[in-house]
Amino acid sequence: VDPILDEKDPIPGSYHFEVCSAGLERVLKRPSDFQKYLGSPITVKLYRPRNGRKEIPCVLRSYEDGRLTVEAGKETVTFEKSEVALVRLRVEF
């Protein structure tokens, strides 16, 4: 791609070309989103810290009645929806 862009030079001056995949780190909102991604790595962001942390990398284990249960390391943790600011898929390399 780089040689083609350099030849056509659509953007004057220097620039950075970034490639990303739509939905790779999508936000989970609906109950169906949570069901679809059971077993997937996610990041849970909390309104208030729990054990000194507001952002928790984990694996989604279940979602029922507005509660999400995750595996964070060797610990299983359940969050009420009211505690959670955001749940996002997490990419592992």
C-alpha positions, -999 to 999 in steps of 0.1 A, spaced: 0 0 0 28 24 9 43 26 -27 8 32 -42 1 60 -17 35 75 -23 30 75 -60 -4 90 -60 4 113 -30 -32 121 -21 -23 139 11 3 167 10 30 166 37 39 137 59 12 115 76 7 83 95 -14 56 79 -33 35 105 -52 3 98 -77 -10 122 -105 -36 122 -140 -24 128 -155 -41 158 -123 -56 170 -127 -39 204 -164 -34 202 -185 -22 232 -209 -48 246 -243 -31 254 -273 -54 248 -279 -88 265 -275 -104 231 -240 -89 228 -230 -105 261 -245 -139 252 -227 -138 218 -193 -132 234 -194 -156 263 -159 -170 268 -143 -140 251 -116 -117 266 -131 -84 277 -122 -53 297 -147 -41 323 -145 -4 333 -161 4 366 -176 37 379 -159 32 412 -127 12 419 -129 -23 432 -98 -35 450 -81 -3 438 -89 -9 401 -114 7 378 -104 -13 347 -103 -51 348 -90 -73 320 -109 -106 323 -130 -133 304 -167 -131 302 -183 -162 318 -220 -153 321 -246 -126 318 -279 -130 336 -305 -105 349 -282 -75 345 -253 -92 363 -221 -101 345 -197 -128 358 -161 -128 347 -129 -147 354 -101 -123 363 -69 -144 368 -79 -172 391 -108 -153 406 -145 -153 396 -161 -120 400 -197 -108 395 -207 -72 388 -241 -56 389 -248 -36 357 -251 -4 379 -214 -8 388 -202 -11 352 -194 20 331 -183 0 300 -176 -35 287 -154 -38 257 -140 -68 238 -102 -71 244 -77 -82 218 -50 -106 230 -18 -110 211 
